[in-house]
Amino acid sequence: MTKADVVSEIAKKTGIDKADVLACVEGFMEVVKASLENDENVYLRGFGSFITKKRAAKAARDILKNTTITVPEHKIPAFKPAKTFAQAVRK
């Protein structure tokens, strides 16, 4: 399902204009992205949490040059579903 599909479904279910729904969806994504950039997790009760995880520094291989390189410590965004959400998907 794409963002356009999500917008269409929400517009169909709520009766709100697609342009308004698109603005809300894009606004939500911008707020989540800005929060994660500022090391603030986003918790949506009953749905899940958008969190940042730390990846430790590690050694890796550059197979083209046949050398070892160091990948520095960095953060990645992640989604952790709520327990009820995960159970609903499993069924």
C-alpha positions in Angstrom: 0.0 0.0 0.0 1.4 3.4 -1.0 0.9 6.8 0.6 -1.6 7.6 -2.2 -3.6 4.4 -1.3 -3.6 5.4 2.4 -4.8 8.9 1.6 -7.6 7.5 -0.7 -8.7 5.0 2.0 -8.8 7.7 4.7 -10.7 10.1 2.4 -13.2 7.4 1.5 -13.8 6.4 5.1 -14.1 9.9 6.5 -15.5 11.9 3.7 -12.7 14.5 3.9 -11.2 15.9 0.8 -8.1 14.0 -0.4 -6.0 17.2 -0.4 -6.7 17.8 3.3 -6.0 14.1 4.1 -2.7 14.3 2.2 -1.7 17.4 4.2 -2.5 15.6 7.5 -0.6 12.5 6.5 2.5 14.4 5.3 2.3 16.6 8.5 2.2 13.5 10.6 5.3 12.1 8.9 7.2 15.4 9.2 6.4 15.5 13.0 7.6 11.9 13.5 10.8 12.6 11.4 11.6 15.8 13.3 11.0 14.1 16.7 13.3 11.2 15.9 16.0 13.7 14.6 15.8 15.4 18.0 16.1 12.0 19.9 12.5 12.1 21.0 10.5 8.8 20.6 6.9 8.9 19.4 4.4 6.7 21.3 1.0 6.0 19.8 -1.0 4.0 22.3 -2.6 0.9 20.7 -0.5 1.3 17.5 3.2 1.3 18.3 6.3 3.4 18.9 8.7 5.1 16.5 12.1 5.0 18.2 15.7 5.4 17.5 18.2 2.6 18.0 21.9 2.9 18.4 24.2 0.7 16.3 27.6 0.1 17.8 30.8 0.7 15.9 32.0 -2.3 14.0 34.6 -3.6 11.6 33.6 -4.4 8.1 35.3 -5.4 4.8 35.6 -3.4 1.7 35.6 -6.3 -0.8 36.6 -4.2 -3.8 39.9 -3.0 -2.1 40.2 -6.0 0.2 40.7 -3.9 3.3 39.0 -3.6 6.7 37.1 -0.4 7.4 35.4 0.8 10.6 31.7 1.7 10.5 31.2 4.3 13.2 28.4 4.2 15.8 25.2 5.6 14.4 21.4 5.8 15.0 18.7 4.2 12.9 14.9 4.8 13.1 12.7 1.8 14.0 9.1 0.9 14.6 8.0 -1.2 17.6 4.3 -2.3 17.2 2.0 -2.3 20.2 1.2 -5.7 21.7 -2.5 -5.6 20.5 -1.4 -4.5 17.1 1.2 -7.3 16.8 -1.4 -9.9 18.0 -3.9 -8.7 15.4 -1.4 -9.1 12.6 -0.5 -12.6 13.7 -4.1 -13.8 13.4 
